[in-house]
Amino acid sequence: MTGPADITSALRRARLPVGNESALQEALGRALERAGVAFEREVRISAADRIDFLAAGGIGIEAKARYPRRAIYRQLERYAQQDAITSLILVTGTAIGLPAQINGKPIYHVSIGRASL
């Protein structure tokens, strides 16, 4: 089974676009497929929330090309409240600091801004 640290490592090695969220999601899908990660796209995890990718084992992956930090954190906080989510991976071009966990769920971060320098 591929865990969140393995997926995070694979995504950090991928070339991902910074500016366009739609292009970022497409590139993420291809990177996950190349890494052999089983996933679903645009999965509804609550009445109000739909996560970009949900990998086996409840690993949620959210893509944010450029987005306000506070809004990103609030969204991750909502996702971490859901039973379907066991851990979260944020892939973003926004410079953001995150705690190791939110609501007891491990948080991983892939900075695409850093990779494009």
C-alpha positions in Angstrom: 0.0 0.0 0.0 1.2 3.5 -0.8 1.0 5.8 2.2 0.8 9.6 2.3 4.6 10.1 2.7 5.2 7.9 -0.4 2.6 9.9 -2.4 4.1 13.2 -1.2 7.5 12.1 -2.2 6.3 11.1 -5.7 4.5 14.4 -6.2 7.6 16.4 -5.1 9.5 14.8 -7.9 6.8 15.6 -10.5 6.8 18.7 -12.7 3.6 20.5 -11.8 2.4 23.8 -13.2 2.0 26.7 -10.8 -0.5 29.2 -12.4 -3.6 27.3 -13.5 -5.5 25.0 -11.1 -7.2 23.0 -13.8 -3.8 22.3 -15.4 -2.4 21.5 -12.0 -5.1 18.9 -11.3 -4.6 17.3 -14.7 -0.8 17.1 -14.0 -1.5 15.7 -10.5 -3.7 13.0 -12.0 -1.0 11.9 -14.4 1.7 12.0 -11.7 -0.5 9.8 -9.4 -1.1 7.3 -12.2 2.7 7.2 -13.0 3.3 6.5 -9.3 0.8 3.7 -9.3 -1.5 5.4 -6.9 -5.2 4.3 -6.9 -7.4 7.3 -6.7 -10.8 8.9 -7.5 -11.2 12.5 -8.6 -13.6 15.1 -7.3 -15.0 13.0 -4.4 -17.8 14.4 -2.3 -16.8 13.9 1.3 -19.6 16.0 2.9 -22.7 17.8 1.7 -20.6 21.0 1.2 -17.1 19.6 0.4 -15.6 17.8 -2.6 -11.9 16.9 -2.4 -9.8 17.0 -5.6 -8.4 13.5 -5.2 -9.1 10.7 -2.8 -6.5 7.9 -2.8 -6.9 4.4 -1.3 -6.9 4.4 2.5 -8.6 7.8 2.8 -5.6 9.9 1.7 -7.1 13.2 0.5 -5.1 15.4 -2.0 -6.1 19.0 -2.5 -4.6 21.2 -5.3 -4.4 25.0 -4.9 -2.4 26.8 -7.6 -2.6 30.3 -6.0 -5.1 30.8 -3.1 -5.3 32.8 0.1 -3.6 31.0 3.0 -6.4 31.4 5.4 -8.9 30.0 3.0 -6.7 27.0 2.3 -6.3 26.3 6.0 -10.1 26.5 6.6 -10.7 24.1 3.8 -8.2 21.6 5.1 -9.7 22.0 8.5 -13.2 21.1 7.2 -11.7 18.1 5.2 -9.9 16.8 8.3 -13.2 16.6 10.2 -14.5 14.0 7.7 -14.4 10.3 8.6 -13.5 9.5 4.9 -10.2 11.3 5.3 -7.3 9.7 7.2 -4.6 12.2 6.1 -4.3 15.2 3.7 -1.8 16.3 1.1 -1.8 19.9 0.0 -0.2 20.6 -3.4 0.1 24.4 -3.8 2.0 27.3 -5.3 1.0 29.4 -2.3 3.6 29.9 0.4 2.1 28.4 3.5 3.1 27.0 6.8 1.1 24.1 8.1 1.0 22.2 11.4 1.9 18.5 11.4 -1.8 17.6 12.0 -5.2 19.2 11.8 -8.0 17.6 13.8 -5.7 14.7 14.5 -5.1 14.0 10.8 -1.5 14.1 9.4 -0.9 17.0 6.9 1.6 16.8 4.1 2.7 19.7 1.9 4.0 19.8 -1.7 5.2 23.3 -2.6 5.1 23.7 -6.4 6.3 27.2 -6.2 9.6 26.0 -4.8 9.9 23.3 -7.5 9.5 25.9 -10.3 12.4 28.1 -9.1 
